[in-house]
């Protein structure tokens, strides 16, 4: 089997349609496995219900720029005449030099003209790629109001969420045989790390990709990297090594929870990953961080007999009134079962039938050892009432949480332990775990940064006007972990 046939088989295995593979062969562009997967994802954008944005990258050295220009020029531009594409990259001179190098390498078998002065590459069928650039974000405004059938963005995390959103308004078409799309390549880190992670990485990790598809790539996915380059990445340390060598999106410069590991701290009820069995719970508790314009987050947690704490479930919504939150929180609590040993503690002489009923009943608010909330819930409003009183009307009695920020975050850090340090070397065993269903909490924690003015504290961040970002879930976790259950008096025990 010759190289051409081997490539066609590899493209088919990656999900590339036959005409796409033949376009690449005609241009003598031999994409590698991960690049072919990204090109297959690009073709999904043709479908009426397919994605509109494709992300490719992660670690450095994954062949991102090569793939991006190859997909735009050798596939998209060849199959649709008159296509207008914009390729954006930060810093104009570097973009044009990079563009020129790639053009010579990729398109020497595709008839085209290139104007270095105008930064326009035009193919014989009228399709063209415009090499755009931005030194500062305001430079992007020059492209707003124009129409592009395809937009490619290199180093997408150098853009803020607002500028990315601005440029997406230019991705539209008047062609009946084309569906517009945006391709982006990038590495973890940068000013846009948070929004890119939320938009592309979280749906990929949760296997819930609809509008976006992300294809990860590492340095080992690119056979054309010189061995010395890999060694350079391996010699890095801290967040840079995890981001640029491993392609980890759960870490960035200034990250507060550097010991958080998805493979260690996120548990599930299925055998694919770390397991969780809530029937081992010996104590249940909950915490609430209240908001209206920003999220109200309620976390349900439990502790097992070995001293481990599990964040079992979450409720997170915004623009809701307390009575609506209360109903949803009750439903969340009742989704779980009460451990039989705990349920029958202090209840003597139950019949076997009664014992079975107690053991299998749903968890109730009255079973929680504590239900705490931030101090703002207890502040009096202009009419003299409190948010806590509104919740009390709907059956949820709250008490004030321990709101000491520095010590609270320290307790969370202690709970995460040191999973990368062996116990024999003095490492701390993790005792705090989060169930996979707590999606907002899992999304929030890796994005939190040290406060530069108070390094032991987390930098306070609010959600944007669309509800993205914010630290509400993390605050609820801090309340839950830092607040301890009050000692039950003998009088209360006698009253059970």
C-alpha positions as CSV (number, residue, x, y, z in Angstrom):
1,X,0.0,0.0,0.0
2,X,1.5,3.4,-1.1
3,X,1.6,6.6,1.0
4,X,-1.5,8.0,-0.8
5,X,-3.6,5.0,0.1
6,X,-2.3,4.9,3.7
7,X,-3.3,8.6,4.0
8,X,-6.8,8.0,2.6
9,X,-7.3,5.2,5.1
10,X,-6.1,7.3,8.0
11,X,-8.4,10.2,6.8
12,X,-11.4,7.8,6.6
13,X,-10.6,6.4,10.1
14,X,-10.6,10.0,11.5
15,X,-14.0,10.6,10.0
16,X,-13.1,12.8,7.0
17,X,-15.5,12.5,4.1
18,X,-13.9,11.1,0.9
19,X,-13.9,14.4,-1.0
20,X,-12.1,16.2,1.8
21,X,-9.4,13.6,1.9
22,X,-9.0,13.9,-1.9
23,X,-8.7,17.7,-1.7
24,X,-5.8,17.2,0.7
25,X,-4.2,14.6,-1.4
26,X,-4.5,16.8,-4.5
27,X,-2.6,19.5,-2.6
28,X,-0.1,17.0,-1.3
29,X,-0.9,18.0,2.2
30,X,-0.5,15.0,4.5
31,X,-2.2,15.9,7.8
32,X,-1.4,13.8,10.9
33,X,-4.0,11.9,12.9
34,X,-5.1,14.7,15.3
35,X,-5.1,17.2,12.5
36,X,-7.3,14.9,10.4
37,X,-9.7,14.6,13.4
38,X,-9.9,18.5,13.5
39,X,-10.6,18.5,9.7
40,X,-13.4,15.9,10.2
41,X,-14.9,18.2,12.9
42,X,-14.7,21.1,10.4
43,X,-16.9,19.2,8.0
44,X,-19.5,18.7,10.7
45,X,-20.2,22.5,10.3
46,X,-21.8,21.7,7.0
47,X,-24.7,19.9,8.8
48,X,-27.8,22.0,9.5
49,X,-27.6,21.1,13.2
50,X,-23.8,20.9,13.3
51,X,-21.3,23.0,15.2
52,X,-20.4,26.5,14.2
53,X,-17.0,26.7,16.0
54,X,-14.1,24.3,16.0
55,X,-11.3,24.5,18.5
56,X,-7.9,22.7,18.1
57,X,-4.9,22.7,20.3
58,X,-3.9,22.5,23.9
59,X,-0.2,21.8,24.3
60,X,2.4,23.6,22.3
61,X,3.8,22.0,19.2
62,X,0.7,20.2,18.1
63,X,0.7,21.4,14.6
64,X,-2.1,23.9,15.0
65,X,-1.1,26.6,12.5
66,X,-0.4,24.1,9.9
67,X,-3.8,22.5,10.3
68,X,-5.7,25.8,10.3
69,X,-4.3,27.1,7.0
70,X,-4.5,23.7,5.4
71,X,-8.2,23.3,6.3
72,X,-9.1,26.8,5.1
73,X,-7.1,26.8,1.9
74,X,-6.9,23.2,0.7
75,X,-10.4,22.1,1.6
76,X,-12.8,24.9,2.3
77,X,-11.6,27.3,-0.4
78,X,-11.2,24.6,-3.1
79,X,-14.8,23.2,-2.8
80,X,-16.7,26.5,-2.7
81,X,-15.8,29.2,-5.2
82,X,-15.7,32.7,-4.1
83,X,-15.3,31.9,-0.4
84,X,-14.0,34.8,1.7
85,X,-11.9,33.8,4.7
86,X,-10.3,35.9,7.5
87,X,-7.2,34.5,9.3
88,X,-6.5,36.5,12.5
89,X,-3.4,36.5,14.5
90,X,-1.9,38.8,17.1
91,X,0.9,41.1,15.9
92,X,0.8,41.8,12.2
93,X,4.5,41.3,11.2
94,X,4.7,37.9,12.8
95,X,1.4,36.9,11.2
96,X,2.5,37.8,7.7
97,X,5.9,36.0,8.1
98,X,4.2,33.0,9.5
99,X,1.5,33.1,6.8
100,X,4.2,33.4,4.0
101,X,6.1,30.4,5.4
102,X,3.1,28.2,5.6
103,X,1.8,29.3,2.2
104,X,5.0,28.2,0.5
105,X,4.9,24.9,2.3
106,X,1.2,24.1,1.8
107,X,0.0,25.5,-1.4
108,X,2.8,25.0,-4.0
109,X,0.5,22.6,-5.9
110,X,-2.5,24.8,-5.7
111,X,-2.6,27.7,-8.3
112,X,-2.9,30.9,-6.4
113,X,-1.7,34.5,-6.1
114,X,-0.4,36.2,-3.0
115,X,-0.1,39.9,-2.3
116,X,2.2,40.4,0.6
117,X,1.4,44.1,0.7
118,X,-2.4,43.5,1.0
119,X,-2.0,40.2,2.9
120,X,-4.4,38.4,0.5
121,X,-4.1,34.9,-0.9
122,X,-6.4,34.3,-3.9
123,X,-7.1,31.0,-5.5
124,X,-8.1,30.4,-9.1
125,X,-11.8,29.9,-8.3
126,X,-12.1,33.3,-6.6
127,X,-11.9,32.0,-3.0
128,X,-9.4,34.0,-0.9
129,X,-7.8,34.2,2.5
130,X,-7.2,37.6,4.1
131,X,-4.3,37.6,6.7
132,X,-5.6,39.9,9.4
133,X,-3.9,41.0,12.5
134,X,-4.3,42.9,15.8
135,X,-1.6,44.5,17.9
136,X,-4.2,45.7,20.4
137,X,-7.8,44.5,20.8
138,X,-9.1,47.8,19.4
139,X,-7.5,46.8,16.0
140,X,-10.2,44.2,15.6
141,X,-12.8,46.9,15.2
142,X,-11.5,47.4,11.7
143,X,-13.0,44.1,10.7
144,X,-16.4,44.7,12.3
145,X,-19.3,45.2,9.9
146,X,-17.6,43.1,7.2
147,X,-18.7,39.6,6.1
148,X,-16.5,36.5,6.2
149,X,-17.6,33.0,5.3
150,X,-14.9,31.5,7.5
151,X,-12.9,33.1,10.3
152,X,-9.7,31.5,11.6
153,X,-8.3,32.8,14.9
154,X,-4.8,31.8,16.0
155,X,-3.9,32.1,19.6
156,X,-7.5,32.7,20.5
157,X,-6.8,33.0,24.2
158,X,-5.0,36.3,23.5
159,X,-8.5,37.7,23.0
160,X,-11.0,38.7,25.7
161,X,-14.5,37.2,25.6
162,X,-15.9,40.5,24.4
163,X,-13.6,40.8,21.4
164,X,-14.2,37.2,20.4
165,X,-17.9,37.8,20.6
166,X,-17.5,41.0,18.5
167,X,-15.6,39.1,15.7
168,X,-18.2,36.3,15.6
169,X,-20.7,38.9,14.4
170,X,-18.7,39.1,11.2
171,X,-19.0,35.4,10.5
172,X,-22.0,35.3,8.1
173,X,-22.7,34.4,4.5
174,X,-25.0,35.1,1.6
175,X,-24.0,31.8,-0.1
176,X,-26.8,29.2,-0.2
177,X,-24.2,26.4,-0.4
178,X,-22.2,27.3,2.6
179,X,-22.7,27.4,6.4
180,X,-20.3,29.9,8.1
181,X,-17.9,28.7,10.8
182,X,-15.1,29.8,13.1
183,X,-11.9,27.8,13.6
184,X,-9.6,28.6,16.5
185,X,-6.3,27.3,17.7
186,X,-4.7,28.1,21.0
187,X,-2.8,27.0,24.2
188,X,-4.0,27.2,27.8
189,X,-3.3,30.5,29.5
190,X,-3.6,34.1,28.5
191,X,-6.3,36.7,29.0
192,X,-8.9,34.6,27.3
193,X,-8.2,31.3,29.1
194,X,-11.4,31.5,31.2
195,X,-13.9,32.1,28.4
196,X,-12.2,29.6,26.0
197,X,-12.3,27.0,28.6
198,X,-16.0,27.6,29.3
199,X,-17.0,27.7,25.6
200,X,-14.9,24.9,24.2
201,X,-13.2,22.8,26.9
202,X,-16.0,22.2,29.4
203,X,-18.4,20.9,26.8
204,X,-15.6,18.6,25.5
205,X,-14.9,17.3,29.0
206,X,-18.6,16.8,29.7
207,X,-19.2,15.1,26.3
208,X,-21.9,17.6,25.6
209,X,-20.7,19.4,22.5
210,X,-23.3,21.0,20.3
211,X,-22.3,24.5,19.0
212,X,-18.6,23.8,19.5
213,X,-16.2,20.9,19.0
214,X,-12.8,20.8,20.5
215,X,-10.0,18.5,19.3
216,X,-7.0,18.3,21.8
217,X,-3.5,17.9,20.6
218,X,-0.2,17.5,22.3
219,X,3.4,17.8,21.3
220,X,3.6,14.0,20.7
221,X,0.8,14.3,18.1
222,X,3.2,16.1,15.8
223,X,5.9,13.9,14.4
224,X,7.7,16.8,12.9
225,X,8.7,18.4,16.2
226,X,12.4,18.1,16.8
227,X,13.3,16.0,19.9
228,X,15.0,19.0,21.5
229,X,11.7,21.0,21.5
230,X,9.9,18.3,23.6
231,X,12.8,18.4,26.1
232,X,12.4,22.1,26.4
233,X,8.7,21.6,27.3
234,X,9.6,18.7,29.7
235,X,12.0,21.0,31.5
236,X,9.4,23.6,32.3
237,X,7.8,23.6,35.8
238,X,4.6,24.6,37.5
239,X,1.6,25.8,35.5
240,X,3.6,26.2,32.3
241,X,4.6,22.5,32.2
242,X,1.0,21.3,32.8
243,X,-0.4,23.8,30.2
244,X,2.2,23.7,27.5
245,X,3.4,20.1,27.7
246,X,0.3,18.3,29.0
247,X,-2.3,20.7,27.5
248,X,-4.1,20.9,30.8
249,X,-6.9,23.6,30.9
250,X,-7.4,23.1,34.6
251,X,-4.4,25.3,35.4
252,X,-3.1,28.8,34.4
253,X,-0.7,31.4,35.7
254,X,-1.8,32.6,39.1
255,X,-4.2,29.7,39.7
256,X,-5.2,29.3,43.3
257,X,-6.1,25.6,43.4
258,X,-3.0,24.2,41.8
259,X,-3.4,20.8,43.5
260,X,-6.9,20.2,42.0
261,X,-6.8,17.2,39.7
262,X,-9.9,16.1,37.7
263,X,-8.8,12.5,37.7
264,X,-8.4,12.5,41.5
265,X,-11.0,14.8,42.9
266,X,-13.9,14.4,40.6
267,X,-15.9,11.2,41.4
268,X,-18.9,9.5,39.9
269,X,-21.3,6.7,40.4
270,X,-20.1,4.8,37.4
271,X,-17.0,2.5,37.1
272,X,-15.1,4.6,34.5
273,X,-13.5,6.8,37.2
274,X,-13.1,7.3,40.9
275,X,-16.2,5.8,42.6
276,X,-18.7,7.4,45.0
277,X,-21.2,5.5,47.2
278,X,-23.5,7.8,49.2
279,X,-24.8,5.0,51.3
280,X,-21.5,5.3,53.3
281,X,-22.5,8.8,54.5
282,X,-22.6,9.4,58.2
283,X,-23.5,13.1,58.1
284,X,-25.2,15.3,55.5
285,X,-25.0,19.1,55.2
286,X,-25.6,22.0,52.7
287,X,-24.4,25.5,52.0
288,X,-25.8,28.3,50.0
289,X,-24.4,31.4,48.3
290,X,-27.2,33.8,47.4
291,X,-27.5,35.9,44.3
292,X,-30.1,37.3,41.9
293,X,-28.3,38.9,39.0
294,X,-25.5,36.5,39.7
295,X,-26.0,32.8,40.5
296,X,-27.5,31.4,43.6
297,X,-25.6,28.2,44.3
298,X,-26.6,25.5,46.8
299,X,-24.2,22.6,47.4
300,X,-25.2,19.3,49.1
301,X,-22.4,17.4,50.8
302,X,-21.8,14.5,53.1
303,X,-19.0,12.9,55.2
304,X,-18.2,9.2,55.3
305,X,-16.8,7.2,58.2
306,X,-13.2,7.7,57.0
307,X,-13.4,11.5,57.3
308,X,-13.8,12.2,53.6
309,X,-16.1,15.0,52.4
310,X,-18.0,14.6,49.2
311,X,-19.8,17.4,47.4
312,X,-22.7,15.3,46.2
313,X,-25.0,17.6,44.3
314,X,-25.5,21.3,43.3
315,X,-28.3,23.7,42.4
316,X,-27.2,26.7,40.4
317,X,-29.6,29.2,38.8
318,X,-29.8,33.0,38.4
319,X,-32.7,35.5,38.1
320,X,-34.9,33.3,40.4
321,X,-36.8,34.3,43.5
322,X,-36.2,32.5,46.8
323,X,-39.4,30.4,46.6
324,X,-38.4,29.0,43.3
325,X,-34.9,28.2,44.6
326,X,-36.4,26.6,47.7
327,X,-38.5,24.2,45.7
328,X,-35.5,23.2,43.5
329,X,-33.3,22.8,46.5
330,X,-35.8,20.5,48.2
331,X,-36.0,18.4,45.1
332,X,-32.2,18.2,44.9
333,X,-32.0,16.9,48.5
334,X,-34.7,14.4,48.0
335,X,-32.9,12.9,45.0
336,X,-30.6,11.2,47.6
337,X,-31.2,8.4,50.1
338,X,-30.7,8.5,53.8
339,X,-28.2,6.1,55.1
340,X,-29.9,3.5,57.4
341,X,-27.5,3.7,60.3
342,X,-27.7,7.4,60.4
343,X,-31.5,7.5,59.9
344,X,-32.1,5.2,62.9
345,X,-29.7,6.7,65.3
346,X,-31.6,7.7,68.4
347,X,-34.8,6.0,67.3
348,X,-35.3,2.9,69.5
349,X,-37.3,-0.3,69.0
350,X,-38.4,0.0,65.4
351,X,-40.0,-3.0,63.7
352,X,-38.2,-4.6,60.8
353,X,-40.7,-3.0,58.4
354,X,-40.2,0.4,60.0
355,X,-36.4,-0.1,59.8
356,X,-36.6,-0.8,56.1
357,X,-38.8,2.2,55.5
358,X,-36.3,4.5,57.4
359,X,-33.4,3.0,55.5
360,X,-34.9,3.6,52.1
361,X,-36.6,6.9,52.5
362,X,-35.4,10.0,50.6
363,X,-33.1,12.4,52.3
364,X,-34.9,15.4,53.9
365,X,-33.9,18.9,54.9
366,X,-34.4,17.9,58.5
367,X,-31.7,15.2,58.1
368,X,-29.0,17.9,57.4
369,X,-26.7,18.5,60.3
370,X,-26.2,22.1,59.1
371,X,-27.5,24.3,56.3
372,X,-25.4,27.5,56.1
373,X,-25.3,30.6,54.0
374,X,-23.2,33.8,53.5
375,X,-23.7,36.7,55.8
376,X,-25.5,38.8,53.1
377,X,-28.5,36.4,53.5
378,X,-29.0,37.7,57.0
379,X,-28.6,41.4,56.3
380,X,-31.8,43.4,56.6
381,X,-33.3,45.0,53.5
382,X,-35.1,48.3,53.3
383,X,-38.4,46.7,54.5
384,X,-36.7,45.2,57.5
385,X,-36.8,41.6,56.3
386,X,-33.9,39.3,55.3
387,X,-33.4,36.8,52.5
388,X,-33.0,34.1,55.2
389,X,-36.6,34.8,56.4
390,X,-37.9,34.4,52.9
391,X,-36.2,31.0,52.7
392,X,-37.6,30.1,56.1
393,X,-41.1,30.7,54.8
394,X,-40.5,27.9,52.3
395,X,-39.1,25.4,54.8
396,X,-35.4,26.1,54.6
397,X,-33.8,27.3,57.8
398,X,-30.4,28.8,57.3
399,X,-27.6,29.8,59.8
400,X,-24.7,32.0,59.1
401,X,-21.6,30.3,57.7
402,X,-18.0,30.8,58.7
403,X,-17.1,33.6,56.2
404,X,-13.4,33.9,57.0
405,X,-12.0,33.9,53.4
406,X,-8.4,33.1,54.0
407,X,-8.9,30.3,56.5
408,X,-11.9,29.0,54.5
409,X,-9.8,28.7,51.3
410,X,-7.0,27.1,53.3
411,X,-9.5,24.4,54.5
412,X,-10.4,23.7,50.9
413,X,-6.8,23.4,49.9
414,X,-6.2,21.1,52.8
415,X,-9.1,18.9,51.6
416,X,-7.6,18.6,48.1
417,X,-4.4,17.4,49.7
418,X,-1.3,16.7,47.6
419,X,-2.2,14.0,45.1
420,X,1.1,14.3,43.2
421,X,3.2,13.7,46.3
422,X,3.4,10.2,47.7
423,X,2.4,9.6,51.3
424,X,5.8,8.1,51.9
425,X,7.3,11.4,50.9
426,X,5.1,13.3,53.4
427,X,2.3,14.1,50.9
428,X,-1.2,14.9,52.3
429,X,-4.0,12.4,51.3
430,X,-7.0,14.1,49.6
431,X,-10.2,14.1,51.7
432,X,-12.4,16.4,49.6
433,X,-14.1,15.1,46.5
434,X,-16.7,16.5,44.1
435,X,-19.3,14.5,42.2
436,X,-19.3,14.9,38.4
437,X,-22.8,16.2,38.5
438,X,-21.6,19.4,40.2
439,X,-20.7,21.0,36.9
440,X,-20.7,24.6,37.8
441,X,-18.4,24.0,40.8
442,X,-16.0,21.9,38.7
443,X,-15.9,24.6,36.0
444,X,-15.4,27.4,38.6
445,X,-12.5,26.1,40.7
446,X,-9.7,25.9,38.1
447,X,-10.3,29.4,36.9
448,X,-9.9,31.1,40.3
449,X,-6.8,33.2,40.8
450,X,-4.7,34.5,43.7
451,X,-5.6,38.0,44.8
452,X,-2.4,40.0,44.0
453,X,-3.1,42.3,46.9
454,X,-3.7,39.4,49.3
455,X,-2.1,36.3,48.0
456,X,-3.6,33.9,50.6
457,X,-7.1,35.0,49.3
458,X,-8.9,34.1,46.1
459,X,-9.4,37.1,43.7
460,X,-13.1,38.0,43.9
461,X,-14.8,37.8,40.4
462,X,-18.4,38.3,39.4
463,X,-20.2,36.6,36.6
464,X,-20.7,38.7,33.5
465,X,-24.0,40.0,32.2
466,X,-24.7,36.6,30.6
467,X,-24.0,34.7,33.7
468,X,-20.6,33.4,32.6
469,X,-17.7,33.1,35.2
470,X,-18.0,34.2,38.8
471,X,-17.0,32.6,42.1
472,X,-20.4,31.8,43.5
473,X,-20.0,28.0,43.5
474,X,-16.6,28.3,45.1
475,X,-17.9,30.6,47.9
476,X,-20.6,28.0,48.6
477,X,-17.9,25.3,48.8
478,X,-15.9,27.5,51.2
479,X,-19.0,27.9,53.5
480,X,-19.7,24.2,53.4
481,X,-16.1,23.1,54.2
482,X,-15.2,25.8,56.7
483,X,-18.4,25.7,58.8
484,X,-18.5,22.9,61.4
485,X,-21.5,21.1,62.8
486,X,-22.5,22.4,66.2
487,X,-22.3,19.9,69.1
488,X,-25.7,18.3,69.8
489,X,-26.7,18.7,73.4
490,X,-27.9,15.8,75.6
491,X,-31.3,17.6,76.0
492,X,-31.7,17.6,72.2
493,X,-30.8,13.9,72.1
494,X,-33.4,13.1,74.8
495,X,-36.0,14.9,72.7
496,X,-35.5,12.7,69.6
